[in-house]
Amino acid sequence: GEKRIPISEALNVLNAHLDKIATVNEWADFMGYKKSTFWRLYTSHYKTAPRDTLNQVKKERLWKLLQTNPGITAQELAEKLGYANSEYIYQVARVLFGASFGELRKRVEGNKDNETNL
């Protein structure tokens, strides 16, 4: 069978391959697990649902990418975050930050030194 990566490595794998992992399904696949098995093992090991971690990591990476690349486009962000197209970036901005992509960009520019607004 396929070699499984130990669940304790899940966060390292996510951070290293965020450009290839957009969903918990993809994360589970990448690790060599069925989604249900991954979900159970992950939740047991990290005491939180993998979706929550995935959202938090994507949110932090999106913020950091906007901070360090002020002119970056939604399409470029999508590629760096493992999404098929820029539509996902607009959705992520709305769902995770409660803002449009344009508002989010302004928020980042207004908080150059301050990351506590996450």
Backbone as XML, in Angstrom:
<?xml version="1.0"?>
<chain id="A" units="angstrom">
  <residue number="1" name="GLY">
    <atom name="N" x="0.823" y="-1.206" z="0.000"/>
    <atom name="CA" x="0.000" y="0.000" z="0.000"/>
    <atom name="C" x="0.857" y="1.255" z="0.000"/>
  </residue>
  <residue number="2" name="GLU">
    <atom name="N" x="0.186" y="2.373" z="-0.040"/>
    <atom name="CA" x="0.860" y="3.664" z="-0.059"/>
    <atom name="C" x="1.477" y="3.943" z="1.311"/>
  </residue>
  <residue number="3" name="LYS">
    <atom name="N" x="2.621" y="4.574" z="1.324"/>
    <atom name="CA" x="3.280" y="4.888" z="2.589"/>
    <atom name="C" x="2.574" y="6.065" z="3.252"/>
  </residue>
  <residue number="4" name="ARG">
    <atom name="N" x="2.257" y="5.861" z="4.519"/>
    <atom name="CA" x="1.599" y="6.925" z="5.266"/>
    <atom name="C" x="2.625" y="7.759" z="6.006"/>
  </residue>
  <residue number="5" name="ILE">
    <atom name="N" x="2.412" y="9.043" z="6.024"/>
    <atom name="CA" x="3.244" y="9.955" z="6.804"/>
    <atom name="C" x="2.642" y="9.990" z="8.212"/>
  </residue>
  <residue number="6" name="PRO">
    <atom name="N" x="3.477" y="9.876" z="9.262"/>
    <atom name="CA" x="2.923" y="9.900" z="10.624"/>
    <atom name="C" x="2.080" y="11.153" z="10.870"/>
  </residue>
  <residue number="7" name="ILE">
    <atom name="N" x="0.976" y="10.988" z="11.577"/>
    <atom name="CA" x="0.038" y="12.095" z="11.810"/>
    <atom name="C" x="0.733" y="13.247" z="12.540"/>
  </residue>
  <residue number="8" name="SER">
    <atom name="N" x="1.755" y="12.943" z="13.319"/>
    <atom name="CA" x="2.492" y="13.986" z="14.046"/>
    <atom name="C" x="3.228" y="14.939" z="13.096"/>
  </residue>
  <residue number="9" name="GLU">
    <atom name="N" x="3.349" y="14.526" z="11.825"/>
    <atom name="CA" x="4.005" y="15.369" z="10.817"/>
    <atom name="C" x="3.007" y="16.212" z="10.019"/>
  </residue>
  <residue number="10" name="ALA">
    <atom name="N" x="1.726" y="16.088" z="10.338"/>
    <atom name="CA" x="0.681" y="16.720" z="9.526"/>
    <atom name="C" x="0.868" y="18.225" z="9.365"/>
  </residue>
  <residue number="11" name="LEU">
    <atom name="N" x="1.214" y="18.916" z="10.451"/>
    <atom name="CA" x="1.389" y="20.368" z="10.374"/>
    <atom name="C" x="2.586" y="20.749" z="9.517"/>
  </residue>
  <residue number="12" name="ASN">
    <atom name="N" x="3.690" y="20.013" z="9.676"/>
    <atom name="CA" x="4.879" y="20.274" z="8.855"/>
    <atom name="C" x="4.565" y="20.071" z="7.381"/>
  </residue>
  <residue number="13" name="VAL">
    <atom name="N" x="3.835" y="18.997" z="7.078"/>
    <atom name="CA" x="3.456" y="18.696" z="5.696"/>
    <atom name="C" x="2.592" y="19.827" z="5.138"/>
  </residue>
  <residue number="14" name="LEU">
    <atom name="N" x="1.617" y="20.274" z="5.924"/>
    <atom name="CA" x="0.727" y="21.343" z="5.468"/>
    <atom name="C" x="1.525" y="22.609" z="5.175"/>
  </residue>
  <residue number="15" name="ASN">
    <atom name="N" x="2.381" y="23.002" z="6.096"/>
    <atom name="CA" x="3.154" y="24.236" z="5.918"/>
    <atom name="C" x="4.111" y="24.149" z="4.730"/>
  </residue>
  <residue number="16" name="ALA">
    <atom name="N" x="4.679" y="22.982" z="4.516"/>
    <atom name="CA" x="5.641" y="22.798" z="3.424"/>
    <atom name="C" x="4.963" y="22.711" z="2.055"/>
  </residue>
  <residue number="17" name="HIS">
    <atom name="N" x="3.712" y="22.265" z="2.028"/>
    <atom name="CA" x="3.039" y="22.001" z="0.746"/>
    <atom name="C" x="1.714" y="22.742" z="0.622"/>
  </residue>
  <residue number="18" name="LEU">
    <atom name="N" x="1.634" y="23.902" z="1.232"/>
    <atom name="CA" x="0.379" y="24.658" z="1.241"/>
    <atom name="C" x="-0.088" y="25.009" z="-0.168"/>
  </residue>
  <residue number="19" name="ASP">
    <atom name="N" x="0.866" y="25.103" z="-1.099"/>
    <atom name="CA" x="0.505" y="25.427" z="-2.487"/>
    <atom name="C" x="-0.160" y="24.253" z="-3.205"/>
  </residue>
  <residue number="20" name="LYS">
    <atom name="N" x="-0.136" y="23.060" z="-2.580"/>
    <atom name="CA" x="-0.744" y="21.881" z="-3.212"/>
    <atom name="C" x="-1.943" y="21.360" z="-2.422"/>
  </residue>
  <residue number="21" name="ILE">
    <atom name="N" x="-2.214" y="21.948" z="-1.266"/>
    <atom name="CA" x="-3.274" y="21.446" z="-0.387"/>
    <atom name="C" x="-4.315" y="22.543" z="-0.162"/>
  </residue>
  <residue number="22" name="ALA">
    <atom name="N" x="-5.492" y="22.357" z="-0.778"/>
    <atom name="CA" x="-6.556" y="23.348" z="-0.625"/>
    <atom name="C" x="-7.669" y="22.850" z="0.299"/>
  </residue>
  <residue number="23" name="THR">
    <atom name="N" x="-7.776" y="21.526" z="0.448"/>
    <atom name="CA" x="-8.876" y="20.951" z="1.224"/>
    <atom name="C" x="-8.336" y="19.880" z="2.184"/>
  </residue>
  <residue number="24" name="VAL">
    <atom name="N" x="-9.151" y="19.515" z="3.160"/>
    <atom name="CA" x="-8.772" y="18.435" z="4.075"/>
    <atom name="C" x="-8.604" y="17.128" z="3.301"/>
  </residue>
  <residue number="25" name="ASN">
    <atom name="N" x="-9.447" y="16.909" z="2.283"/>
    <atom name="CA" x="-9.309" y="15.715" z="1.426"/>
    <atom name="C" x="-7.922" y="15.629" z="0.804"/>
  </residue>
  <residue number="26" name="GLU">
    <atom name="N" x="-7.477" y="16.751" z="0.237"/>
    <atom name="CA" x="-6.158" y="16.789" z="-0.404"/>
    <atom name="C" x="-5.044" y="16.575" z="0.625"/>
  </residue>
  <residue number="27" name="TRP">
    <atom name="N" x="-5.219" y="17.142" z="1.787"/>
    <atom name="CA" x="-4.250" y="16.984" z="2.880"/>
    <atom name="C" x="-4.160" y="15.509" z="3.279"/>
  </residue>
  <residue number="28" name="ALA">
    <atom name="N" x="-5.323" y="14.876" z="3.450"/>
    <atom name="CA" x="-5.375" y="13.449" z="3.805"/>
    <atom name="C" x="-4.689" y="12.612" z="2.725"/>
  </residue>
  <residue number="29" name="ASP">
    <atom name="N" x="-5.006" y="12.889" z="1.464"/>
    <atom name="CA" x="-4.379" y="12.186" z="0.336"/>
    <atom name="C" x="-2.866" y="12.338" z="0.374"/>
  </residue>
  <residue number="30" name="PHE">
    <atom name="N" x="-2.441" y="13.566" z="0.569"/>
    <atom name="CA" x="-1.009" y="13.882" z="0.590"/>
    <atom name="C" x="-0.290" y="13.083" z="1.675"/>
  </residue>
  <residue number="31" name="MET">
    <atom name="N" x="-0.997" y="12.880" z="2.786"/>
    <atom name="CA" x="-0.437" y="12.156" z="3.932"/>
    <atom name="C" x="-0.563" y="10.635" z="3.768"/>
  </residue>
  <residue number="32" name="GLY">
    <atom name="N" x="-1.409" y="10.205" z="2.802"/>
    <atom name="CA" x="-1.597" y="8.779" z="2.561"/>
    <atom name="C" x="-2.732" y="8.144" z="3.352"/>
  </residue>
  <residue number="33" name="TYR">
    <atom name="N" x="-3.722" y="8.959" z="3.750"/>
    <atom name="CA" x="-4.860" y="8.450" z="4.530"/>
    <atom name="C" x="-6.166" y="8.664" z="3.782"/>
  </residue>
  <residue number="34" name="LYS">
    <atom name="N" x="-7.169" y="7.851" z="4.139"/>
    <atom name="CA" x="-8.551" y="8.142" z="3.755"/>
    <atom name="C" x="-8.973" y="9.338" z="4.608"/>
  </residue>
  <residue number="35" name="LYS">
    <atom name="N" x="-9.896" y="10.124" z="4.090"/>
    <atom name="CA" x="-10.299" y="11.337" z="4.805"/>
    <atom name="C" x="-10.787" y="11.029" z="6.224"/>
  </residue>
  <residue number="36" name="SER">
    <atom name="N" x="-11.620" y="10.013" z="6.372"/>
    <atom name="CA" x="-12.194" y="9.703" z="7.698"/>
    <atom name="C" x="-11.106" y="9.298" z="8.695"/>
  </residue>
  <residue number="37" name="THR">
    <atom name="N" x="-10.150" y="8.512" z="8.248"/>
    <atom name="CA" x="-9.048" y="8.079" z="9.114"/>
    <atom name="C" x="-8.180" y="9.265" z="9.497"/>
  </residue>
  <residue number="38" name="PHE">
    <atom name="N" x="-7.863" y="10.096" z="8.510"/>
    <atom name="CA" x="-7.048" y="11.289" z="8.757"/>
    <atom name="C" x="-7.736" y="12.190" z="9.777"/>
  </residue>
  <residue number="39" name="TRP">
    <atom name="N" x="-9.029" y="12.435" z="9.559"/>
    <atom name="CA" x="-9.811" y="13.309" z="10.436"/>
    <atom name="C" x="-9.741" y="12.793" z="11.889"/>
  </residue>
  <residue number="40" name="ARG">
    <atom name="N" x="-9.972" y="11.484" z="12.048"/>
    <atom name="CA" x="-9.986" y="10.882" z="13.385"/>
    <atom name="C" x="-8.610" y="10.983" z="14.053"/>
  </residue>
  <residue number="41" name="LEU">
    <atom name="N" x="-7.562" y="10.575" z="13.341"/>
    <atom name="CA" x="-6.205" y="10.603" z="13.898"/>
    <atom name="C" x="-5.745" y="12.030" z="14.185"/>
  </residue>
  <residue number="42" name="TYR">
    <atom name="N" x="-6.054" y="12.933" z="13.261"/>
    <atom name="CA" x="-5.640" y="14.334" z="13.416"/>
    <atom name="C" x="-6.303" y="14.946" z="14.644"/>
  </residue>
  <residue number="43" name="THR">
    <atom name="N" x="-7.610" y="14.758" z="14.743"/>
    <atom name="CA" x="-8.376" y="15.328" z="15.860"/>
    <atom name="C" x="-7.889" y="14.774" z="17.191"/>
  </residue>
  <residue number="44" name="SER">
    <atom name="N" x="-7.595" y="13.494" z="17.212"/>
    <atom name="CA" x="-7.088" y="12.848" z="18.418"/>
    <atom name="C" x="-5.699" y="13.385" z="18.791"/>
  </residue>
  <residue number="45" name="HIS">
    <atom name="N" x="-4.836" y="13.587" z="17.809"/>
    <atom name="CA" x="-3.467" y="14.035" z="18.062"/>
    <atom name="C" x="-3.395" y="15.522" z="18.409"/>
  </residue>
  <residue number="46" name="TYR">
    <atom name="N" x="-4.095" y="16.355" z="17.623"/>
    <atom name="CA" x="-3.969" y="17.816" z="17.771"/>
    <atom name="C" x="-5.089" y="18.461" z="18.579"/>
  </residue>
  <residue number="47" name="LYS">
    <atom name="N" x="-6.113" y="17.659" z="18.948"/>
    <atom name="CA" x="-7.250" y="18.167" z="19.741"/>
    <atom name="C" x="-7.989" y="19.302" z="19.046"/>
  </residue>
  <residue number="48" name="THR">
    <atom name="N" x="-7.976" y="19.305" z="17.738"/>
    <atom name="CA" x="-8.745" y="20.265" z="16.945"/>
    <atom name="C" x="-9.024" y="19.628" z="15.590"/>
  </residue>
  <residue number="49" name="ALA">
    <atom name="N" x="-10.055" y="20.110" z="14.913"/>
    <atom name="CA" x="-10.414" y="19.536" z="13.613"/>
    <atom name="C" x="-9.432" y="20.015" z="12.546"/>
  </residue>
  <residue number="50" name="PRO">
    <atom name="N" x="-9.069" y="19.126" z="11.608"/>
    <atom name="CA" x="-8.127" y="19.534" z="10.564"/>
    <atom name="C" x="-8.614" y="20.731" z="9.749"/>
  </residue>
  <residue number="51" name="ARG">
    <atom name="N" x="-9.918" y="20.857" z="9.550"/>
    <atom name="CA" x="-10.443" y="21.991" z="8.780"/>
    <atom name="C" x="-10.115" y="23.313" z="9.478"/>
  </residue>
  <residue number="52" name="ASP">
    <atom name="N" x="-10.224" y="23.320" z="10.813"/>
    <atom name="CA" x="-9.921" y="24.548" z="11.565"/>
    <atom name="C" x="-8.454" y="24.935" z="11.407"/>
  </residue>
  <residue number="53" name="THR">
    <atom name="N" x="-7.576" y="23.934" z="11.483"/>
    <atom name="CA" x="-6.145" y="24.186" z="11.305"/>
    <atom name="C" x="-5.863" y="24.676" z="9.893"/>
  </residue>
  <residue number="54" name="LEU">
    <atom name="N" x="-6.444" y="24.002" z="8.910"/>
    <atom name="CA" x="-6.239" y="24.372" z="7.512"/>
    <atom name="C" x="-6.669" y="25.825" z="7.290"/>
  </residue>
  <residue number="55" name="ASN">
    <atom name="N" x="-7.839" y="26.182" z="7.796"/>
    <atom name="CA" x="-8.328" y="27.558" z="7.646"/>
    <atom name="C" x="-7.394" y="28.558" z="8.316"/>
  </residue>
  <residue number="56" name="GLN">
    <atom name="N" x="-6.931" y="28.234" z="9.515"/>
    <atom name="CA" x="-6.055" y="29.146" z="10.251"/>
    <atom name="C" x="-4.724" y="29.337" z="9.516"/>
  </residue>
  <residue number="57" name="VAL">
    <atom name="N" x="-4.149" y="28.254" z="9.031"/>
    <atom name="CA" x="-2.869" y="28.321" z="8.329"/>
    <atom name="C" x="-3.024" y="29.111" z="7.020"/>
  </residue>
  <residue number="58" name="LYS">
    <atom name="N" x="-4.108" y="28.838" z="6.280"/>
    <atom name="CA" x="-4.357" y="29.570" z="5.033"/>
    <atom name="C" x="-4.535" y="31.064" z="5.330"/>
  </residue>
  <residue number="59" name="LYS">
    <atom name="N" x="-5.268" y="31.341" z="6.405"/>
    <atom name="CA" x="-5.549" y="32.729" z="6.791"/>
    <atom name="C" x="-4.241" y="33.471" z="7.103"/>
  </residue>
  <residue number="60" name="GLU">
    <atom name="N" x="-3.388" y="32.838" z="7.915"/>
    <atom name="CA" x="-2.116" y="33.455" z="8.285"/>
    <atom name="C" x="-1.214" y="33.633" z="7.073"/>
  </residue>
  <residue number="61" name="ARG">
    <atom name="N" x="-1.181" y="32.619" z="6.189"/>
    <atom name="CA" x="-0.315" y="32.690" z="5.009"/>
    <atom name="C" x="-0.813" y="33.780" z="4.051"/>
  </residue>
  <residue number="62" name="LEU">
    <atom name="N" x="-2.132" y="33.862" z="3.883"/>
    <atom name="CA" x="-2.711" y="34.890" z="3.014"/>
    <atom name="C" x="-2.335" y="36.280" z="3.526"/>
  </residue>
  <residue number="63" name="TRP">
    <atom name="N" x="-2.479" y="36.487" z="4.818"/>
    <atom name="CA" x="-2.146" y="37.780" z="5.438"/>
    <atom name="C" x="-0.671" y="38.107" z="5.205"/>
  </residue>
  <residue number="64" name="LYS">
    <atom name="N" x="0.182" y="37.114" z="5.458"/>
    <atom name="CA" x="1.629" y="37.319" z="5.318"/>
    <atom name="C" x="2.009" y="37.607" z="3.861"/>
  </residue>
  <residue number="65" name="LEU">
    <atom name="N" x="1.396" y="36.881" z="2.919"/>
    <atom name="CA" x="1.669" y="37.111" z="1.496"/>
    <atom name="C" x="1.246" y="38.514" z="1.076"/>
  </residue>
  <residue number="66" name="LEU">
    <atom name="N" x="0.123" y="38.973" z="1.564"/>
    <atom name="CA" x="-0.334" y="40.330" z="1.253"/>
    <atom name="C" x="0.605" y="41.363" z="1.870"/>
  </residue>
  <residue number="67" name="GLN">
    <atom name="N" x="1.093" y="41.065" z="3.072"/>
    <atom name="CA" x="2.010" y="41.991" z="3.753"/>
    <atom name="C" x="3.329" y="42.127" z="3.011"/>
  </residue>
  <residue number="68" name="THR">
    <atom name="N" x="3.856" y="40.993" z="2.550"/>
    <atom name="CA" x="5.192" y="40.987" z="1.974"/>
    <atom name="C" x="5.186" y="41.241" z="0.467"/>
  </residue>
  <residue number="69" name="ASN">
    <atom name="N" x="4.018" y="41.127" z="-0.183"/>
    <atom name="CA" x="3.903" y="41.358" z="-1.636"/>
    <atom name="C" x="2.719" y="42.275" z="-1.910"/>
  </residue>
  <residue number="70" name="PRO">
    <atom name="N" x="2.842" y="43.570" z="-1.619"/>
    <atom name="CA" x="1.686" y="44.473" z="-1.715"/>
    <atom name="C" x="0.967" y="44.442" z="-3.062"/>
  </residue>
  <residue number="71" name="GLY">
    <atom name="N" x="1.667" y="44.202" z="-4.170"/>
    <atom name="CA" x="1.024" y="44.226" z="-5.478"/>
    <atom name="C" x="0.512" y="42.881" z="-5.956"/>
  </residue>
  <residue number="72" name="ILE">
    <atom name="N" x="0.591" y="41.863" z="-5.118"/>
    <atom name="CA" x="0.226" y="40.497" z="-5.537"/>
    <atom name="C" x="-1.243" y="40.431" z="-5.970"/>
  </residue>
  <residue number="73" name="THR">
    <atom name="N" x="-1.510" y="39.668" z="-7.009"/>
    <atom name="CA" x="-2.886" y="39.534" z="-7.510"/>
    <atom name="C" x="-3.589" y="38.364" z="-6.813"/>
  </residue>
  <residue number="74" name="ALA">
    <atom name="N" x="-4.910" y="38.367" z="-6.914"/>
    <atom name="CA" x="-5.699" y="37.268" z="-6.345"/>
    <atom name="C" x="-5.296" y="35.939" z="-6.991"/>
  </residue>
  <residue number="75" name="GLN">
    <atom name="N" x="-5.010" y="35.958" z="-8.298"/>
    <atom name="CA" x="-4.613" y="34.732" z="-8.999"/>
    <atom name="C" x="-3.278" y="34.201" z="-8.461"/>
  </residue>
  <residue number="76" name="GLU">
    <atom name="N" x="-2.313" y="35.090" z="-8.240"/>
    <atom name="CA" x="-1.011" y="34.679" z="-7.691"/>
    <atom name="C" x="-1.176" y="34.115" z="-6.279"/>
  </residue>
  <residue number="77" name="LEU">
    <atom name="N" x="-2.036" y="34.740" z="-5.498"/>
    <atom name="CA" x="-2.317" y="34.238" z="-4.152"/>
    <atom name="C" x="-2.934" y="32.848" z="-4.231"/>
  </residue>
  <residue number="78" name="ALA">
    <atom name="N" x="-3.881" y="32.676" z="-5.136"/>
    <atom name="CA" x="-4.546" y="31.382" z="-5.301"/>
    <atom name="C" x="-3.511" y="30.294" z="-5.571"/>
  </residue>
  <residue number="79" name="GLU">
    <atom name="N" x="-2.572" y="30.569" z="-6.466"/>
    <atom name="CA" x="-1.547" y="29.574" z="-6.806"/>
    <atom name="C" x="-0.680" y="29.239" z="-5.588"/>
  </residue>
  <residue number="80" name="LYS">
    <atom name="N" x="-0.322" y="30.236" z="-4.806"/>
    <atom name="CA" x="0.537" y="30.004" z="-3.637"/>
    <atom name="C" x="-0.205" y="29.273" z="-2.511"/>
  </residue>
  <residue number="81" name="LEU">
    <atom name="N" x="-1.537" y="29.361" z="-2.547"/>
    <atom name="CA" x="-2.341" y="28.748" z="-1.487"/>
    <atom name="C" x="-3.034" y="27.471" z="-1.945"/>
  </residue>
  <residue number="82" name="GLY">
    <atom name="N" x="-2.680" y="26.983" z="-3.130"/>
    <atom name="CA" x="-3.201" y="25.694" z="-3.586"/>
    <atom name="C" x="-4.601" y="25.722" z="-4.148"/>
  </residue>
  <residue number="83" name="TYR">
    <atom name="N" x="-5.120" y="26.911" z="-4.469"/>
    <atom name="CA" x="-6.469" y="27.010" z="-5.016"/>
    <atom name="C" x="-6.436" y="27.047" z="-6.541"/>
  </residue>
  <residue number="84" name="ALA">
    <atom name="N" x="-7.497" y="26.531" z="-7.161"/>
    <atom name="CA" x="-7.566" y="26.428" z="-8.615"/>
    <atom name="C" x="-7.593" y="27.795" z="-9.289"/>
  </residue>
  <residue number="85" name="ASN">
    <atom name="N" x="-8.272" y="28.754" z="-8.686"/>
    <atom name="CA" x="-8.372" y="30.073" z="-9.312"/>
    <atom name="C" x="-8.652" y="31.161" z="-8.286"/>
  </residue>
  <residue number="86" name="SER">
    <atom name="N" x="-8.654" y="32.386" z="-8.764"/>
    <atom name="CA" x="-8.768" y="33.543" z="-7.876"/>
    <atom name="C" x="-10.119" y="33.632" z="-7.167"/>
  </residue>
  <residue number="87" name="GLU">
    <atom name="N" x="-11.139" y="32.971" z="-7.708"/>
    <atom name="CA" x="-12.455" y="32.996" z="-7.041"/>
    <atom name="C" x="-12.338" y="32.554" z="-5.581"/>
  </residue>
  <residue number="88" name="TYR">
    <atom name="N" x="-11.470" y="31.574" z="-5.331"/>
    <atom name="CA" x="-11.300" y="31.068" z="-3.969"/>
    <atom name="C" x="-10.742" y="32.130" z="-3.037"/>
  </residue>
  <residue number="89" name="ILE">
    <atom name="N" x="-9.894" y="32.994" z="-3.558"/>
    <atom name="CA" x="-9.310" y="34.045" z="-2.725"/>
    <atom name="C" x="-10.396" y="35.010" z="-2.265"/>
  </residue>
  <residue number="90" name="TYR">
    <atom name="N" x="-11.319" y="35.356" z="-3.172"/>
    <atom name="CA" x="-12.430" y="36.237" z="-2.794"/>
    <atom name="C" x="-13.291" y="35.567" z="-1.724"/>
  </residue>
  <residue number="91" name="GLN">
    <atom name="N" x="-13.479" y="34.264" z="-1.883"/>
    <atom name="CA" x="-14.271" y="33.485" z="-0.927"/>
    <atom name="C" x="-13.557" y="33.420" z="0.428"/>
  </residue>
  <residue number="92" name="VAL">
    <atom name="N" x="-12.261" y="33.139" z="0.406"/>
    <atom name="CA" x="-11.472" y="33.040" z="1.644"/>
    <atom name="C" x="-11.468" y="34.374" z="2.383"/>
  </residue>
  <residue number="93" name="ALA">
    <atom name="N" x="-11.308" y="35.469" z="1.636"/>
    <atom name="CA" x="-11.331" y="36.799" z="2.248"/>
    <atom name="C" x="-12.662" y="37.012" z="2.962"/>
  </residue>
  <residue number="94" name="ARG">
    <atom name="N" x="-13.739" y="36.645" z="2.275"/>
    <atom name="CA" x="-15.086" y="36.835" z="2.812"/>
    <atom name="C" x="-15.327" y="35.937" z="4.039"/>
  </residue>
  <residue number="95" name="VAL">
    <atom name="N" x="-14.993" y="34.646" z="3.913"/>
    <atom name="CA" x="-15.312" y="33.671" z="4.962"/>
    <atom name="C" x="-14.383" y="33.820" z="6.163"/>
  </residue>
  <residue number="96" name="LEU">
    <atom name="N" x="-13.068" y="33.913" z="5.926"/>
    <atom name="CA" x="-12.117" y="33.900" z="7.034"/>
    <atom name="C" x="-11.851" y="35.286" z="7.624"/>
  </residue>
  <residue number="97" name="PHE">
    <atom name="N" x="-12.004" y="36.333" z="6.814"/>
    <atom name="CA" x="-11.723" y="37.684" z="7.307"/>
    <atom name="C" x="-12.967" y="38.561" z="7.374"/>
  </residue>
  <residue number="98" name="GLY">
    <atom name="N" x="-14.085" y="38.088" z="6.809"/>
    <atom name="CA" x="-15.313" y="38.884" z="6.807"/>
    <atom name="C" x="-15.148" y="40.176" z="6.025"/>
  </residue>
  <residue number="99" name="ALA">
    <atom name="N" x="-14.366" y="40.126" z="4.952"/>
    <atom name="CA" x="-14.098" y="41.327" z="4.162"/>
    <atom name="C" x="-13.997" y="40.943" z="2.688"/>
  </residue>
  <residue number="100" name="SER">
    <atom name="N" x="-14.172" y="41.922" z="1.816"/>
    <atom name="CA" x="-13.893" y="41.676" z="0.404"/>
    <atom name="C" x="-12.376" y="41.632" z="0.251"/>
  </residue>
  <residue number="101" name="PHE">
    <atom name="N" x="-11.908" y="41.150" z="-0.872"/>
    <atom name="CA" x="-10.464" y="41.082" z="-1.112"/>
    <atom name="C" x="-9.846" y="42.484" z="-1.069"/>
  </residue>
  <residue number="102" name="GLY">
    <atom name="N" x="-10.529" y="43.447" z="-1.677"/>
    <atom name="CA" x="-10.057" y="44.842" z="-1.666"/>
    <atom name="C" x="-9.966" y="45.405" z="-0.252"/>
  </residue>
  <residue number="103" name="GLU">
    <atom name="N" x="-10.981" y="45.130" z="0.562"/>
    <atom name="CA" x="-10.989" y="45.601" z="1.962"/>
    <atom name="C" x="-9.855" y="44.937" z="2.736"/>
  </residue>
  <residue number="104" name="LEU">
    <atom name="N" x="-9.658" y="43.653" z="2.476"/>
    <atom name="CA" x="-8.600" y="42.914" z="3.160"/>
    <atom name="C" x="-7.232" y="43.514" z="2.832"/>
  </residue>
  <residue number="105" name="ARG">
    <atom name="N" x="-7.019" y="43.821" z="1.559"/>
    <atom name="CA" x="-5.750" y="44.427" z="1.135"/>
    <atom name="C" x="-5.526" y="45.755" z="1.872"/>
  </residue>
  <residue number="106" name="LYS">
    <atom name="N" x="-6.572" y="46.572" z="1.972"/>
    <atom name="CA" x="-6.472" y="47.854" z="2.688"/>
    <atom name="C" x="-6.162" y="47.629" z="4.166"/>
  </residue>
  <residue number="107" name="ARG">
    <atom name="N" x="-6.805" y="46.615" z="4.748"/>
    <atom name="CA" x="-6.596" y="46.299" z="6.163"/>
    <atom name="C" x="-5.134" y="45.916" z="6.415"/>
  </residue>
  <residue number="108" name="VAL">
    <atom name="N" x="-4.591" y="45.108" z="5.513"/>
    <atom name="CA" x="-3.194" y="44.685" z="5.627"/>
    <atom name="C" x="-2.274" y="45.904" z="5.523"/>
  </residue>
  <residue number="109" name="GLU">
    <atom name="N" x="-2.537" y="46.752" z="4.544"/>
    <atom name="CA" x="-1.693" y="47.937" z="4.348"/>
    <atom name="C" x="-1.759" y="48.880" z="5.541"/>
  </residue>
  <residue number="110" name="GLY">
    <atom name="N" x="-2.898" y="48.917" z="6.211"/>
    <atom name="CA" x="-3.054" y="49.764" z="7.392"/>
    <atom name="C" x="-2.436" y="49.170" z="8.644"/>
  </residue>
  <residue number="111" name="ASN">
    <atom name="N" x="-2.021" y="47.901" z="8.583"/>
    <atom name="CA" x="-1.489" y="47.203" z="9.758"/>
    <atom name="C" x="-0.123" y="46.598" z="9.467"/>
  </residue>
  <residue number="112" name="LYS">
    <atom name="N" x="0.758" y="47.376" z="8.875"/>
    <atom name="CA" x="2.052" y="46.853" z="8.477"/>
    <atom name="C" x="2.773" y="46.112" z="9.611"/>
  </residue>
  <residue number="113" name="ASP">
    <atom name="N" x="2.731" y="46.673" z="10.822"/>
    <atom name="CA" x="3.518" y="46.085" z="11.924"/>
    <atom name="C" x="2.676" y="45.200" z="12.815"/>
  </residue>
  <residue number="114" name="ASN">
    <atom name="N" x="1.374" y="45.225" z="12.608"/>
    <atom name="CA" x="0.486" y="44.646" z="13.605"/>
    <atom name="C" x="-0.266" y="43.460" z="13.029"/>
  </residue>
  <residue number="115" name="GLU">
    <atom name="N" x="0.035" y="42.278" z="13.553"/>
    <atom name="CA" x="-0.646" y="41.081" z="13.040"/>
    <atom name="C" x="-1.781" y="40.648" z="13.949"/>
  </residue>
  <residue number="116" name="THR">
    <atom name="N" x="-2.082" y="41.412" z="14.973"/>
    <atom name="CA" x="-3.083" y="40.949" z="15.939"/>
    <atom name="C" x="-4.500" y="41.011" z="15.373"/>
  </residue>
  <residue number="117" name="ASN">
    <atom name="N" x="-4.687" y="41.607" z="14.209"/>
    <atom name="CA" x="-6.024" y="41.678" z="13.638"/>
    <atom name="C" x="-6.488" y="40.412" z="12.968"/>
  </residue>
  <residue number="118" name="LEU">
    <atom name="N" x="-5.676" y="39.366" z="13.025"/>
    <atom name="CA" x="-6.048" y="38.114" z="12.359"/>
    <atom name="C" x="-7.325" y="37.570" z="12.959"/>
  </residue>
</chain>
